[in-house]
């Protein structure tokens, strides 16, 4: 049965991390959206995700940082990354991650503004998505429909169309939207229907992801850990006795049906896990879309950069949602220049490509480690190989100190005279941070408002201003990236500044 045509400013396919946050970012700017999500129940696949300090800063803008942190592991919990031939043999190397509580104090003491104002959080994927969907349901600007599956999409000259099937009734809905955003995962229907071309980065690395219960594995360490062995990676200690094992699929493994025995052998366990809860076989080819937008259809999250380990790029998914959301809102409100949406592909694709390069290096390190174990290398040789190519996690996620506050990069952080974080005083749209002491930026704010560009004027200062602050006037984008800065002595051509910031000219600063 065909239902009447529905119309919405923005249709979002998928209510995972990227889809939920794109909708909430749009709502932050006063733009309503319709979100359709195929799944109706919470996933039981409790992958552990790490959201960096920078990712939490972006969530904090939307009032979500405390909500997400409340669903994560305890702030005082320190995780470990362990390398060893097997769980029944001594570790070769143990990297302890400082706890969020430890980092909060360290970040507060940093004087150069490069440290994030939030420490990282570890949270299970289903818990994160449940909390984001709760925020969607509470948001009056978002219409969330679960059990609705997008099956077709097309770009038109002045809108996009999609066909969606409602699982419960079987009804077909035709939806017309000013913009369509595909956040529907690695096997994206939106991407396929719109014909987005992909750039592969590595061959598929097939693997079984086995979700199982084992007190013996989960309680081997005092807190959460990831143990990388020659034949598998196991993540445990984060959800009671529940564990996650990632097992590369070798020759002949495709036909394996006894996954409990495979886990036992790969991890070096003396007994099989007590319960296998789920098994997922993944063979996604890591790739990045050559363009993130075609006409009025855009991609974000795993739809734009599929991987074989979906939790590895949660920060990139958050950045996609924010970077696309504020640009789409500008387009809907009518102040986006012709090139503003093009800047989304340049910026976010660069970040995804960097992710793929890092993932390739990490995969090569694991391959070398596995070969050395198979050759019978001793503990000293294994440790030396790992230290020569140390794969580290970026817990902060911020720019290097030398880039902080320069155009295309994150604004440095500091506390204002009253004690508030500068980031908490930024407006939802553009903000002109004015450190001149005489409000020299007011002409720029006036010129922006005459053009319908929303800009908050924020005179600021105080003893906590970082020594490396790059200028006295900084025009900050909604995503806390600096669009323009000046010493404040004389203002540049105001229209040129605003044209660059809003994409009226093709000169959008890149930030990866």
Secondary structure, 3 states (H helix, E strand, C coil): CECCCEEEEEEEECCCHHHHHHHHHHHHCCCCEEEEECCCCCCCCCCEEEECHHHHHHHHHCCCHHHHHHCCCCCCCCCEEEECCCCCCCCCEEEECCCHHHHHHHHHHCCCCCCCCCCCEEEEHHHHHHHHHHHHHHCCCEEEEECEEEEEEEECCCCEEEEEEECCCCCEEEEEEEEEEECCCCCCHHHHHHCCCEEECCCCCCEEEEEEECHHHHCCCCCCEEEECCCCEEEECCCCCEEEEEEECCCCHHHCCCHHHHHHHHHCCCCCCCEEEEEEEECCCCEEECCCEECCEEECHHHCCCCCCHHHHHHHHHHHHHHHHHHHHHHHHCCCCCCHHHHHHHHHHHHHHHHHHHHHHHHHHHHHHHHHHHCCCCHHHHHHHHHHCCCCCCCCCCCCHHHCCCCCCECCCCECCCCCEHHHHCCCCEEEEECCCCCCCHHHHHHHHHCCCCEEEEECCCCCCCCCCCCCEEEECCCCEEEEEECCCCCCCHHHHHHHHHCCCCCCCCCC
